[in-house]
Amino acid sequence: QVQLVESGGGLVQAGGSLRLSCAASGRTFSNYAMSWYRQAPGKERELVARISSAGGSTNYAESVKGRFTISRDNANHTVYLQMNNLKSEDTGVYYCNALKTAWAGRFEYWGQGTQVTVSS
């Protein structure tokens, strides 16, 4: 079982920055690929960024490439999302996701989400 708690959301003006954090419980954090998703009002949840279990590989949505950076600290069981040059379309609830696929099955966990609001 993995519990995820996001923090760092808030209200920021367009062009500003925010850093989201996701603290994970459990001893097997380093076995999970970690992702950030977001959901804007009236829209489906979308993948923003993903980082591999060891941190050596990252992927980003086209809309955030060059502005957002995902990173992780396996020693402290935390994943981060640095968001720069924020735009109004970045507004939404940001969710942390942990995913592991193994012989025993697929294990996936979600956090409760943190609100990000970008004013133009």
Buried (B, 14 or more C-beta within 10 A) or exposed (E): EBEBBBBBBEEBEEEBEBBBBBBBEBEBBBBBBBBBBBBBEEEEBEBBBBBEBEBEEBBBBEEBEEBBBBBBEBEEBBBBBBBBEBBEEBBBBBBBBBBBEEEEEEBBBBBEBBEBBBEE
